[in-house]
Amino acid sequence: MDIDYTDAIDILAHEYGWTIDYIQTLSLVEIDSLIKKINERKILEWTVECYIINCAFTGKNPKFNTDEKSNDKEISQAGFIQLMKKLGGKIEKQS
């Protein structure tokens, strides 16, 4: 991802609420690492949101592929749980 320094400051200030003065104390390596993590998290959030929206519009309950080695396009149950945990979501089993 190619962004300039001012874009990086804007992203970090928006994402974490940090001041420009604080962000300028970070090394370029730290800034690069944080920007990559933010991007990774945003992609995961977008993936989960799209999956949920798709289920809502199709009227289907989320279906999970329980076979971890399957190449099906359905998300695996374990994969979805891993995504939700990474995003800080709460997982509850249905009875």
Secondary structure, 3 states (H helix, E strand, C coil): CCCCHHHHHHHHHHHHCCCHHHHCCCCHHHHHHHHHHHHHHHHHHHHHHHHHHHHHHHCCCCCCECCCCCCCCCCEHHHHHHHHHHCCCCCCCCC
